[in-house]
Amino acid sequence: LVLELNQVIIPTYGTVPDQQNLHTPEWVDFDDKPDSLFFKDGQRRIDFVLVYEDESKKMTHKRSDRKKQKRKRQVYESNLINNGLQLEATRSVLDEKLIFVKVHAPWEVLCTYAEVMHIKLPLQHNDLKTRDSTFNWFSRLFSVDENIIKPEQEFFTAPFQKEHLSNFYIQDKDTFFNPATRSRIVHFILSRVEYATKNNVKKFGINKLLDTGIYKAAFPLHDSSFRHVSTDPNCPSERYLLYREWAHPKNIFKLQPLDFIRKYYGEKIGIYFAWLGFYTNMLTVAAVVGVGCFLYGCLTKDNCTWSQEVCDPNIGGNIIMCPQCDKACTYWNLTITCESSKKLCIFDSFGTLVFAVFMGIWVTFFLEFWKRRQAELEYEWDTVEYLEQEEQVRPEYEARCTHVVMNEITQQEEHVPYTACGKCVRMTFCTSAIFFWILLIIASVVGIIVYRLSVFLVFSAKLSQHISGTEAIRKYLTPQTATSVTASLISFVVIMILNIVYEKVAILITDFELPRTQTDYENSLTTKMFLFQFVNYYSSCFYIAFFKGKFVGHPGSPVYWLGKYRNEECDPGGCLLELTTQLAIIVGGKAIWNNIQEVLFPLVKNLIGRYSAAAKSEKVVPRWEHDYHLQPIGKLGLFYEYLEMVIQFGFVTLFVASFPLAPLLALINNMLEIRLDAWKLTTQFRRMVPQKAQDIGAWQPILQGIAILAVVTNALIIAFTSDMIPRLVYYWSFSVPPYGSHSTHTMEGYINSTLSVFNISDFKNASKPSSPWFGNQTTCRQVYRDLRYPPGHQHQYEHNIYYWHVIAAKLAFIIVMEHVIYFVKFIISYVIPDVSQKTKSKVKREKYLTQKLLHENDLKGVKKTMGKIADKIIKGADSTFRPKEE
């Protein structure tokens, strides 16, 4: 069934023999039809375009190199023609050095390779009756007008087979294979046609020719300009419709035309925008609840008793705090933290606990409903059995298959790129490299920590904090605040720089691994990049949330970092506010930087390209030349878009207990992100080669892993980073007898009871402050709530009973919260099936039709044929044994 690849191969990198007859493209002049998508005859559709620079006009290479490049290109094009493709070459209108080779796949070639690639094509209309959802009237308000973009017809499909051609739904041979399918088939051929051999190693594929500069570009054509409808009556102008009804900012509140996106760009692009749209819609619920919790904190902050005590001049004004560093730091007044305590009341409230529990359940609903939606798209877009039947081996993998091994299943010899020992060596090297670069990221985090420790001494010395001082700036610019903000900004810059480095490292490691298929390649790269980004983005947040201020000792016996720097302490209200600041800077800065990068960079590049190509010329320019001056999409396609959103998903879920506004910021960003990504694809980038995709790939288990980890991190943040548990323990146990003196449960006296007392005479000489002590007081209070016995007690400076009650309450809270949320998640996952009943019915109906149309018809034909043969045999037997009549 498959066409023989009767290719002409260059035996070495030398010249081709003169007597060899190479097929060459047909040369034509541009016919001044700028919107035409056809060869000059107006009949054959352009399915792909190859661009190269005329070797005779190149001045940058040696003559011998130019000659070799030309021979390889000539042989490659000749082999394309031998494989049935038709080529037409046209010189550039604006740059005479550029040659455009247009590629057309005839009907026979399309049919042959559709069968080879197991492409599913229509059998008959979908005849299943479906009931409209009760919410359809609401969704129609936000949907694209069906009169502008008509809904796609639903068909039952099956893998194409030439011998069953009559069973497929073919109204017109020219439209049976849509442009996206035609381009995918042609790209499949382009990726596997040879152009040379060297030392018995085949050299083939358009990717290598692009990498070596033999071709400058290879891409399918956009069908029109995004600014206006095509002048060609045979062109549907789908690009223009996508820009006007999808990518334009006016559609920011409209639903996406997913079927139309899939038809134009392929399933891989379609599944990304389907996932991003679904995620954004689900964020709406989380954002509403998050804003509600934030408003609850704003409304109740004035009733925050412990904050009022901090700001009260008769309570906080009389509490003298111990220095936070050795020598340079001085004693300070608790009222300095008044403003930060008020802000902390907004984020560290009961609403935060409710929101953390809600988000643990929300993320389960999101993942479960996405599985259902994904199953629907798998069926509707014919990707249910894609991975098993259709995906082909990467050309880079095929080219390295020099070792012969025995397949255990088929018991036949097959070629692989490396032996079992070689594979083990590669995996060991790659694992070691990943581990090394992760350690390098951790080293950068340690560097930021050292910066925090060292710069805090400087700020403490420069920012005067005398007890008698009344400067207004001290309310907002404390040493802790200055250190936190500057460290967060530096951390953000370091993260952005490391991202660039780790992108290159991850690609190099994955290329060395040599995955078999494109899906394997992308999944492997996804895992590495996410590991790098996870450590890069989240390590500083994990440090602030779970390590800062947790191992500091007490003023008489501090703990030192690297034997030199005194460990960091949290504010009297804990490190939650600093974690919120860190998240706001990283999330906000990342969103701003990514949007600038996504919008300005391709826009500026395209403007430069147009001016350098004399785009202002009044010459009529063909469609292929317009598209050539757009930006290439890149080998990894939408990989970075996925990565950006998954990292955002981590910020929204992992640390949401400290930042309830994160879902709202993510929602606003994603509403813009969808339109920006759509705008880039339709206006700034060449048309991407349509590719199949069954799901979102390795991102799915990554999202599930983040969802599981989010429950743990939020429980730990509330227990150990927030001050909620100590306050609850005080309210219910230590504010009333036998530990407290109040007659009813209250938060009064919380500050005075939880800040441990230290005798200033117990300072060691190495840490005693150089500034003099004001007043006649002999004690100061610890900055952090370490809950120790006061000086003079028989167990002075040891943890008191309150401390152990708090620890027990924290551990109990973590266990209860985790088990409750995980139990609810399990129930939700069990109750919500991954595939809806409607989708199951469609799949069963399609299998039945495939069986009936493609297989039972064959059986009927065989029976009919066998019946005729049987009749002849019986008739012959009767004539043999019948007695002759006399």
Secondary structure, DSSP 8 states (H G I E B T S, - for coil): ----------SSSS---TT------EE----S-TT--B-TTSSSB--EEEEEE-GGG--SS-HHHHHHHHHHHHHHHHHHHHTT-EEEEEE-SS-TTEEEEEEE--HHHHHHHHHHTT-EEEEEE--------TTHHHHHTTS--TTTS-----EEEEE--GGGGGGS--S-HHHHS-HHHHHHHHHHHHTT-EEEEETTEEEE-HHHHHHTTSSSEEE---SS-SSS--S-TT---HHHHHIIIIISGGGTTS---HHHHHHHH-HHHHHHHHHHHHHHHHHHHHHHHHHHHHHHHHHHGGG-HHHHHHH-TTTGGG-EE--SSSSS---EEGGGGHHHHHHHHHHSSHHHHHHHHHHHHHHHHHHHHHHHHHHHHHHHTT-TTHHHHT--B-HHHHHT--EEEE-TTT-SEEEESS-HHHHHHHHHHHHHHHHHHHHHHHHHHHHHHHHHHHHHHHHHHHS---TT---GGGGT--HHHHHHHHHHHHHHHHHHHHHHHHHHHHHHHHHHH--SBHHHHHHHHHHHHHHHHHHHHHHHHHHHHHTTTTS-EETTEE-EETTTEE----BTTBSHHHHHHHHHHHHHHHHHHHHHHHHHHHHHHHHHHHHHTTTTS-S---HHHHHHTSB---TTTTHHHHHHHHHHHHHHHHTGGG-TTHHHHHHHHHHHHHHHHHHIIIIIB--------SS-TTHHHHHHHHHHHHHHHHHHIIIIISSHHHHHHIIIIISSTTT---SS---TTHHHHHS-EEEGGG--TTT--SS---SS--EEE-SS---B--TTSTTTTSB-HHHHHHHHHHHHHHHHHHHHHHHHHHHHHHHS-SS-HHHHHHHHHHHHHHIIIIIIHHHHHHHHHHHHHHHHHHHHHHHHHS----
